Amino acid sequence: MNSNSETGPGCILCNRILRRIGQDFTAKQIYKCDACEYVTTPLSATAETTALYDNPEYFDGWGCNLEFDYDRFEPSVHQQVRDYLDFIAAHTQGKSLLDVGTGSGLLPHLARERGYEVEGTDLSKHVSDHVPAKAGFPIHQGKLEEISFTRKYDLITMLHVLEHTSNPLSTLKRCKELLNEGGYVVVVVPNYQSLDSRIKDILSRFKLKSRPYKHLALGHHNYVFSIKSLEILGEKCQLQVIHRQTRQPAWRTKWWHRFLERCRLATWCWIVYRNA
């Protein structure tokens, strides 16, 4: 990809040429599909990505800790995972759950307490080496597309994972292959069309932000989606969208946060696909 070009490669969803809309504060180029409503950046090298997720301190900055001691996690982390599990129970059925990009492992750990049969995957060797002993469930190390599984699942969760993948289309297609008939994929990602993102995009475009486009976390996030792009993604993978909404983090519950959710302007996209 030519960083000086005004256009980028083809859209992974509609094959249109992506439009260059600017660069972030680290000089990463930003490309957008106007038809599908997502943005992307040149992908990080595999070695760079592996180093990031294999660094134990990566997990120390998200309300977690290096020892994966769940009792010492920030209360907001537990609150958010309970919110995820309530959402999963409300919109899906089944008991076998594969948590892709499990990270700290808190979600499947608490899901098991609710009666789910759980497994996880993660790119990080640190996670696969240390979490099973703490959380009590197996973790498969590596990219989802490269792991050999011996079974299929009722539920697959990807919570703040799809934006990190090198090819979200192939990742979601792999999820479909791993689902039982009638199974579900639950995805949560940052919402590119959120009010917060729209405002910060404008400030960045007019150089009114000290670190332009920092909110997109490019490089760390390879893609930033909207509800529309997630719907198209599901269609491309022959998965039925049975629920979609935008939601604020669980700890943001003021009246105006609920207003943002009703207008699909909240911080995160939540979508449920079904293998019909």
Buried (B, 14 or more C-beta within 10 A) or exposed (E): BEEEEEEBBEBBBEEEBBBBBBBBEEEBBBBBBEBBBBBBBBBBEEEEBBEBBEEBEBBEEEBBBEEBEBEEBEEEBBEBBBBBBEBBEEBBEBEBBBBBBBBBBBBBBBBBEBEBBBBBBBBBEBBBEBBBEBBEBEBBBBBBBEBEBEEBBBBBBBBBBBBBBBBBBBBBBBBBEBBBEEBBBBBBBBBBBBBBBEEBBEBBEEEEBEEBBBBBBBBEBBBBBBBBBBBBBBEBBEBEBBBBBBBBBBEBEEEEBBEBBEEBBBBBBBBBBBBE
